[in-house]
Amino acid sequence: MPEPILWANKAKGMRRLRAERYNPETKKHEQLFDDETGEPLFEKVPQRGHVGEKYPSENPQKRPSNAVHFLKHCGNEIRMNLVNAAAQLDPDTKHKQERLAKAKHFGWIRVGQCPLVLCMTGELQSSQLADKGMRESVIAKKAKPCQHGEYSERTPCDHYFAERTARIERKNKIQGKRDRQFAPDAQKALEAQKSQTTEIATEVAKAVANALKSSK
């Protein structure tokens, strides 16, 4: 069989996809837009190699994708490539092992998978769950994982959405704490001044209220 060749400048319709997200309320996949500009968002997809010694004039044969759709520990959903190059034939390399080991270490979840099912099978540890309620149910052995066929990458279950939300909220709290720690001295002084001004205004308001009561 000919070696796969990557024609990055000629492959059609493979670099971007319209960004969509499944809405559990409407039960539909809805296009995503930028919150500030209102522009439609697009998702970058890893390039896939083609088979052939020359670039074919019609219908190039695409290699299977070696990218995995993951929910990271920070709440972001990414497509992580498991090979070094789109034209690589053998997917079982040290690079792939390292990528998957990293995902397991940080508790990454394949998009659409039920976190409780992964905990039951040992692919995910309860300590890696950001959702407190699910974590406690797993520890207490009272978790009720979804059944096979009730979830998929296209239609995730409620447990997946709850975990994704919890991971995003945790990341926002961590980032907020870091921002406060590394804030410039001038900003810290300004925030302290605002707090002091608020306290003074509160005390003045109380004093005025007490004075009015005493004068009656």
N, C-alpha and C positions, 0 to 999 in steps of 0.2 A: 504494500500500500504506500502511495507517495507520502512524503513528509508534509504535515500541515504547514501552510504558509500564512503569515499575517499580512493582510492588505489593509492597514489602518486608514489609509487615505482614500480607499475605494469602497469599503464595506458600507452598506446602506442601512440606515435605521437601527443602528446598534449601540450608539453612544449615549442616547438620552431616552428616557421614558417619561411620559406625563405623570407627575407625582399624584398619587391617589391614596386615600386612606379609608378603610372600612368604617362606616358609622353604625354602631350597634343599635342606635335608636331608629334610624331609617332603614336599616338592613340593606344599605346600598354602599357602593364605593364612590366616594366623592372626590373631585379634584381639589388639590390644595393650592392656596394662594398666599402670597407674602402679606403678612399682617400690616406692614407699613406702606408698601407701594401698591398692593392689590394685584401685582403681576402673577401670572400662573407659574407654579413651581415645576421643575423638571428634575428627575432623578438620574444621576450618572450610573451607568451600568458597565461592568467590566467588559472589555473587548473580548470577542471570541474568535479563535482562529478558523481558517478555512483549509480544506484539503485540496491539494493540487500543485503541480509544478509551475503552472502559469495561472495568472488570474483569468478565470473562465469568463466568457462573454455573457453567459446567462446562468442564473440559479447556482451560485457557489455553494458548496456543501459546508455547512457550519459545523464546527466541533461542539460537542456538548459543553454546557457551561460548567465551570468549576468554582463558581461563586456560591457562597452560602449567605442567606438573608438572616442576620442576627439582630436581636435586641440586646444592646450592650448594658453594662451595669449602670451607666449614666442615663439610660432611657432613650438614647438615640438608636434608630434602626438603620443598619448599614448592610451593604453587600460586600462581604469579604472574600477576595479571591484566594484560592488555596494553591495556586500554582504561580511560578515566577514569571511566566509569559503566556499569552493567549494561545500560542502555537505549541505549547508543551504537550507531548503525547502522554507521558506517564504522570498521573496525578498523585501517585503514592510516593511522595518525597519527604525529606526532612522538613522542608518548608511547610508542607501541609500539616505534618505532625506538630510542628511548633505553633502554627496558627490555631489548631484545634485545642492544643494544650493551654494556650493563652485564654481561649474562650471558656474552657472548663474551669480554669483557675479563677476567673473573674465572675463566673456564674452567668455567662451569656446564654440567651435562650433563642432558639430558632423561631423566627417570627411565625406566630400562629399556634405554637405548641402550648399545651396546658402546663403551667408551672407545677401544679400539684401532681400531675402524671409524672413529670420529670423527677420530682422528689420521691415518688413511690418507686421508680425504677433505679434510683441512685445516680441519675445523671446530673442532678442538682441537689445541693445541700440546703437544709432549712435556713441555715445562717446566711445564705446568699439571697434569700427573699427580702425584698424591701417592704412588701406589704405585711404589716404587723399581724393582722388578723389571720392571713394564710399561714404565716410562720408559726404562730401559736397553735393553729389547728393541726399542722404537721407534727409539731413536737408532742402535742397531746394525743396524737394518733386519731384525730377526729375529722381529718380532711376528707372531702368528698370530691375526688378528681372527676373530670369529665370522661365520658365513655368514648371509645374509639368511633370515629365517624361524626362526632358532634362538633369538631373543630378542624380547621385547616389554615394554611397560610393566607388564603383569600378571605376566610371567615373565622377569625380567632374567637375564642370563648371569652366569657366575662372575666375569668381568672387572669387571662393574659392581659386584658385591658386594665384590670386593677393593678397588676404588677408593673405594667408600663407607666401608669400614672404615679405610682408610689416611687418608682425609680427617678422619674423626672422631678418630683417634689423633693426627694432626698438630695439630688444634685443641686437644685436651686438653693437649698438651705446651706449646703457645703460651700457653694460659690459665694453666697451672701456672707458667710462667716469669714471666708478668705478676703473678700473685698474690704470688710471692716478692719481686719488685721493689718492689711497692707495699705490702708487709706493714708494719704498724705497728712502730715501733722496739721497743716492749715485746715484741712477738711474736718479732722477730729476736733480741732479747737472750735470751728464753726458749729458743729453739731452739739458740742458741750455748751456753747453760748446759747444756742436755741433752747436747749433743755433748761438751762438756768433762767432764761427769760420767761419761759412758760411757767416755771415754778414761782417766780416773782409775781407774775401776773395773777396766778391763782391765789397767792397769799394776799395780794392787794384787794382782790375781789372779795375774799372772805372778810378782810378787815372792814371794808366799806359796808358789807352786808351786816356785820355785827354792830357797826356804828349806827346804821339806820334803825336797827332793832332797839338799841339803847335810847335813841332820841324819841321814840314813840312813847 
